[in-house]
Amino acid sequence: MSLRLRVFLLLVLATAVVWLSAVLWIETSTRAQVERVLDARLAEAARMVSSLVSDHRVELAAADGGAIPLPHPFRFGEGYSRQLSCQIWSLDGQLVGQSDGAPDGQLSTGDTEGWSDSVVDGEPWRVFSVVNADLGLRIMVGDSMAVRDGLVHDVIEGLVLPALILLPLLGGLIWLSVARGLAPLERLAAALAQRSPADLSPLPSGPLPREVRPVREALDGLFDRLSAARDVERDFTTYAAHELKTPLAGLRTQAQVARIAPDEATRDAALAAIETSVARTDRMVRQLLDLAEVERAEIVAAPCNPAALIAATLTDLQPLAARRGVTLRCEGPEEGSEQREWLTNGFLLATALRNVVENAVLASPEGGAVVILWSGHPGGGEITVRDSGPGIPEALRDRATDRFVRGAGGAPGGSGLGLSIVASAMERLNGTLRLDPGVPGQRVSLVLGEMRGT
Amino acid sequence: MRILVVEDDAILADGISVGLRLSGFTADPVETLADARAALEATAFDALVLDIMLPDGTGLTLLEEMRRAGSTLPVLLLSARDQVRDRVRGLDLGADDYLGKPFDLEELAARLRAMLRRRGGQPRAERQCNGLSVDPATLTGRMHGAELRFSRREFALLWALIEHPGTILSKPVLEERLYGWQEEIESNAVEVHIHKLRAKLGRGFIETVRGLGYRVPRQDGAAT
């Protein structure tokens, strides 16, 4: 349901409830007033008849039982004429006289004086009785309830009828007011609807009601973040395209050189270059997959033996280290370190560690050493990898974990992805990656915090 | 024809350089924008092969600088992002041609030849001079109906001479056309190749101007 229709219906409903309550109130109070006034009139009329009879200004037939017609003195308007009826009964139950249009039945059967309600000939009456003890007569003056209802009905009708005629007009006014009140929202919606999906610029500025302003601010904030995310994505695509297509171009070019090479030496050089390029491209593809895997992996923590994890990583990388003439060793847990298992995600930690150690091996000169130290502490642990390479240049340290950033003249075959993978994995493990200059070389520490959500 | 190759990937740069040399060009690879600027100042190149993403910035910066400085050196851009938008940007900044990675070595050579031809106002790939017509794509020539084959160094020398008939080219200038920086210059290479060319084209085709260098006389023989 549209907001406009909703507000409209609510307003109409509220208005209707208020009106209905007013009508009920007025009906009740009008009825009470009418009854009070008419009851008083009844009593007055009955006493008047009684006094007229006592003064013998009205002659009553006594013996023959025939009712004498009484003049009708009580007229107060054409519409309500002949509704007030009077009967005079002897105390022994004989009808002595009655007014025109009075019902044939006895108006009140009770013996009491005063007001009473009764039904005569199927019609409800309000009756006032007076007993004239001197003449032995009972005088009853009654009002048909229908008259009273009619009166109240007329008042209510006079109230409701104009309201009914005005209702559509009021509805129209409410509809227009709601539309006007919601115009800022409509403008915002229109501005949003007109945008192309790629348009992430801020919404048009301008005065807005206080209630809508947070919406615009929140949307602008969202657009900002989206646009930043899109830029990062675009940069990543650009870099990935460059990093993947350049080696491909190298492969293709070298393959063509090998094909047209006029001599053995040129062909051999081209084939060697192809082999190197394939190895590098392989590492790059593996790291891209690692990065995707690290960012996608479900974080499930399990007990993990740090010594075993480090040993497995070293075994994996031993061939690479041997090829480059680099010594690779773990100096074990630091003294006083807790020996128990770590509650962490083994895959993420192993991926991070492998990339750090691989970087360290590639950065170390021939004959250099890569040393791993670790320590456990309550709720986490720390693994430090120390190499004997040139270290990360000062100028690069802040950007070292950005994707595709690599040192100029750094380790050959670097993709610039290694530390990005490590940083991403450590972030997901609620840990940190610490880069400290070693003496000499580079120290890289993986600091594990307590795992979240497990 | 001497080409400067600005490409930071060592294997690709090496492939391009070797490949271009095999196609009769002389190619010098550099890895960074800074090296490229230094090289352009030090040596007269005939064309520039420029990668866009380089360690110390984008190749487009260098291209803009060159064009602003009034250089008309033919530039061929290499880029991994083979998208229309990027191509348009590169060409608008003053590039003469554009190749997306990975590319075909022969296509690169052909595009370079086409660029150089356009610069020389020559619509045809072949070039005529004093009854000789040469085709840089195949390193062959034709004279008086006879088919001639040249080695790439012979061809580079011949091309330099017939590019400007009548102009005297000194031995160092010719050596620069023959060898990249990484190649060791053989002391009498120019003399050896001139000798071989004369054997194929006849003694009078290339004149020796004593103490100055070599030239190919103009067709009308007006040069003295």
Chai-1 contact restraints between the chains, C-beta under 6 A:
chainA,res_idxA,chainB,res_idxB,connection_type,confidence,min_distance_angstrom,max_distance_angstrom,comment,restraint_id
A,T238,B,R81,contact,1.0,0.0,6.0,A-B,restraint_1
A,A241,B,A80,contact,1.0,0.0,6.0,A-B,restraint_2
A,A241,B,R81,contact,1.0,0.0,6.0,A-B,restraint_3
A,H242,B,M53,contact,1.0,0.0,6.0,A-B,restraint_4
A,H242,B,A80,contact,1.0,0.0,6.0,A-B,restraint_5
A,K245,B,A80,contact,1.0,0.0,6.0,A-B,restraint_6
A,K245,B,K101,contact,1.0,0.0,6.0,A-B,restraint_7
A,T246,B,D9,contact,1.0,0.0,6.0,A-B,restraint_8
A,T246,B,L12,contact,1.0,0.0,6.0,A-B,restraint_9
A,T246,B,K101,contact,1.0,0.0,6.0,A-B,restraint_10
A,L248,B,P102,contact,1.0,0.0,6.0,A-B,restraint_11
A,A249,B,L12,contact,1.0,0.0,6.0,A-B,restraint_12
A,A249,B,K101,contact,1.0,0.0,6.0,A-B,restraint_13
A,A249,B,P102,contact,1.0,0.0,6.0,A-B,restraint_14
A,G250,B,D9,contact,1.0,0.0,6.0,A-B,restraint_15
A,G250,B,I11,contact,1.0,0.0,6.0,A-B,restraint_16
A,G250,B,L12,contact,1.0,0.0,6.0,A-B,restraint_17
A,G250,B,G15,contact,1.0,0.0,6.0,A-B,restraint_18
A,R252,B,P102,contact,1.0,0.0,6.0,A-B,restraint_19
A,T253,B,G15,contact,1.0,0.0,6.0,A-B,restraint_20
A,T253,B,I16,contact,1.0,0.0,6.0,A-B,restraint_21
A,T253,B,G19,contact,1.0,0.0,6.0,A-B,restraint_22
A,T253,B,L105,contact,1.0,0.0,6.0,A-B,restraint_23
A,Q254,B,G15,contact,1.0,0.0,6.0,A-B,restraint_24
A,Q256,B,L105,contact,1.0,0.0,6.0,A-B,restraint_25
A,V257,B,G15,contact,1.0,0.0,6.0,A-B,restraint_26
A,V257,B,V18,contact,1.0,0.0,6.0,A-B,restraint_27
A,V257,B,G19,contact,1.0,0.0,6.0,A-B,restraint_28
A,I260,B,L22,contact,1.0,0.0,6.0,A-B,restraint_29
A,A273,B,I11,contact,1.0,0.0,6.0,A-B,restraint_30
A,S277,B,I11,contact,1.0,0.0,6.0,A-B,restraint_31
A,A408,B,P55,contact,1.0,0.0,6.0,A-B,restraint_32
